[in-house]
Amino acid sequence: MALITFTSPMHKDKTVYAVAGSHTQTILDLAKEHHIPIDFGCQEGNCGTCLVKVSSVDGKRRPMGGPLNVREVAALTELGHITKAEIEQMYVDDIPPTQWRLACQMIVRDEDILVEYPSK
């Protein structure tokens, strides 16, 4: 099981267990299940409202989740959190090029992560 720690300047940190190997549970699904107030809109990856910053709990930089999907690429490009060069390198390396993700699109994997979200 992965440990997911949600943190925000306005809320107490909360660590929850994520089922390893589900391959369908997103960060937003997990947050909603545990009453963590991540803001969201469309839940389809189009609006960018559920933007979060994802990193490893121990602070070491390593891949967090799988590569960005097409909707995340479009939203993160529009929000200015990813460049064309980073997108091209992602397709070569098969890992996410940025810590910024959309909570509605990032599938939780078997890795302990820290999810930073803005307060509502």
For each residue, the residues with C-beta under 8 A, 3 or more apart:
1: 17 18 19 20 110
2: 17 18 20 108 109 110 111 112 113
3: 15 16 17 18 57 112 113
4: 15 16 17 18 27 30 108 112 113 115
5: 13 14 15 57 112 113 114 115
6: 11 13 14 15 16 31 34 36 38 115 117
7: 11 13 114 115 116 117
8: 11 37 116 117 118 119
9: 118 119
10: 119 120
11: 6 7 8 14 36 37 119
12:
13: 5 6 7
14: 5 6 11 34 36
15: 3 4 5 6
16: 3 4 6 30 33 34 36
17: 1 2 3 4
18: 1 2 3 4 22 25 30 108
19: 1 22 25
20: 1 2 109 110
21: 110
22: 18 19 25 108
23: 107
24: 107
25: 18 19 22 29 30 107 108
26: 29 30 103 104 105 106 107 108
27: 4 30 31 38 52 54 101 103 104 106 108 115
28: 31 32 38 40 43 50 103 104
29: 25 26 32 33
30: 4 16 18 25 26 27 33 34 36 108
31: 6 27 28 34 36 37 38 103 115 117
32: 28 29 35 36 38
33: 16 29 30
34: 6 14 16 30 31
35: 32
36: 6 11 14 16 30 31 32 117
37: 8 11 31 119 120
38: 6 27 28 31 32 50 52 103 117
39: 49 50 117 118 120
40: 28 43 49 50 103 104
41: 47 49 50
42: 45 46 47 49 104
43: 28 40 50 104
44: 47 71 104
45: 42 69 71 72 74 75 102 104 105
46: 42 71 74 75
47: 41 42 44 50 75
48: 51 75 76 78 79 102
49: 39 40 41 42
50: 28 38 39 40 41 43 47 102 103 104
51: 48 75 79 81 100 101 102 103 118
52: 27 38 100 101 102 103 106 115 116 117
53: 99 100 101 115 116 117
54: 27 64 65 99 100 101 106 113 114 115 116
55: 59 61 64 99 113 114 116
56: 59 60 61 62 64 111 112 113 114
57: 3 5 112 113 114
58: 112
59: 55 56
60: 56
61: 55 56
62: 56
63: 95 96
64: 54 55 56 96 99 101 106 111 113
65: 54 96 101 106 107 108 109 111 113
66: 95 96 107 109
67: 90 91 94 95 96
68: 72 73 76 82 87 90 96 97 98 101 105
69: 45 72 73 105
70: 73 74
71: 44 45 46 74 75 102 105
72: 45 68 69 75 76 101 102 105 106
73: 68 69 70 76 77 82 87
74: 45 46 70 71 77 78
75: 45 46 47 48 51 71 72 78 79 102
76: 48 68 72 73 79 81 82 98 100 102
77: 73 74 80 81 82 84 87
78: 48 74 75
79: 48 51 75 76 100
80: 77
81: 51 76 77 98 100
82: 68 73 76 77 86 87 97 98 100
83: 86 87
84: 77 87 88
85: 88 89
86: 82 83 89 90 97 98
87: 68 73 77 82 83 84 90 91 97
88: 84 85 91 92
89: 85 86 92 93 97
90: 67 68 86 87 93 94 95 96 97
91: 67 87 88 94
92: 88 89
93: 89 90 97
94: 67 90 91
95: 63 66 67 90
96: 63 64 65 66 67 68 90 99 101
97: 68 82 86 87 89 90 93
98: 68 76 81 82 86 101
99: 53 54 55 64 96
100: 51 52 53 54 76 79 81 82
101: 27 51 52 53 54 64 65 68 72 96 98 105 106
102: 45 48 50 51 52 71 72 75 76 105 106
103: 26 27 28 31 38 40 50 51 52 106 115 117
104: 26 27 28 40 42 43 44 45 50
105: 26 45 68 69 71 72 101 102
106: 26 27 52 54 64 65 72 101 102 103
107: 23 24 25 26 65 66
108: 2 4 18 22 25 26 27 30 65 113
109: 2 20 65 66
110: 1 2 20 21
111: 2 56 64 65
112: 2 3 4 5 56 57 58
113: 2 3 4 5 54 55 56 57 64 65 108
114: 5 7 54 55 56 57
115: 4 5 6 7 27 31 52 53 54 103
116: 7 8 52 53 54 55
117: 6 7 8 31 36 38 39 52 53 103
118: 8 9 39 51
119: 8 9 10 11 37
120: 10 37 39
